[in-house]
Amino acid sequence: YRTHGGATLNNPYAADRPVNEKQYLQSAEKNRIGALAATLVEENDSIIIASGTSVLSLARNIQPKGSVTVITSALNVALELLQQPQIEVIQLGGLLRKSSSSVTGPYSENILQDVFCSKLFLGVDGIDLEFGLTTTSALEAHLNRQMIAASQKIIVLADSTKFGKRGFGKICGIDQVDHIITDSGISSQTVKALETLGIKVSIT
């Protein structure tokens, strides 16, 4: 596989797996990442939660002190949050991607044009310091860009296996990220490079 200045035997490309399969990969790490992310949700917050297994762990760990409004594209996230009486859930509509249990398309994007939220909690399939954030679906990447435009702070939830990977659809450059929450498998060199770019890195 071609890389910057050379080649590698390791496959850098992210594969599209069903969400019910992905939830068993790095599950302990994802739960810790979700639990830490949940502490960032504040009283009277309006937030966006994208799709993915790491953000599903966030939804399972949210314990709001007051009312919270959540906009989400993910059906499993919405169903998880329905159990919380203090959380108002706005489910985006559109074309349902069965592999990610989430929606994409213009119906979702139109709703996002009319809102602005304090935080976006974003799950990704790949993080590359040169290429940026990616997912396996170009349609989902486009929706994620609309979510970024509708949010003040971009918080990425990604286990350490996502670093050095690239998916088919580019979401944004690494410079648009404010905060990354990951696990201890991330290399110290990657952490230093991210912090040099002004990105906060939290390791669970």
Stockholm file with secondary structure:
# STOCKHOLM 1.0

chainA/1-204         YRTHGGATLNNPYAADRPVNEKQYLQSAEKNRIGALAATLVEENDSIIIASGTSVLSLARNIQPKGSVTVITSALNVALELLQQPQIEVIQLGGLLRKSSSSVTGPYSENILQDVFCSKLFLGVDGIDLEFGLTTTSALEAHLNRQMIAASQKIIVLADSTKFGKRGFGKICGIDQVDHIITDSGISSQTVKALETLGIKVSIT
#=GR chainA/1-204 SS CEETTEECSSCCBCCCCCHHHHTTTTHHHHHHHHHHHHTTCCTTCEEEECSSHHHHHHHHHCCCSSCEEEEESBHHHHHHHTTCTTEEEEECCSEEETTTTEEESHHHHHHHTTCCEEEEEEECSEEETTTEEEESCHHHHHHHHHHHHTEEEEEEECCGGGBTCBCSEEEECGGGCCEEEECTTSCHHHHHHHHHTTCEEEEC
#=GC SS_cons         CEETTEECSSCCBCCCCCHHHHTTTTHHHHHHHHHHHHTTCCTTCEEEECSSHHHHHHHHHCCCSSCEEEEESBHHHHHHHTTCTTEEEEECCSEEETTTTEEESHHHHHHHTTCCEEEEEEECSEEETTTEEEESCHHHHHHHHHHHHTEEEEEEECCGGGBTCBCSEEEECGGGCCEEEECTTSCHHHHHHHHHTTCEEEEC
//
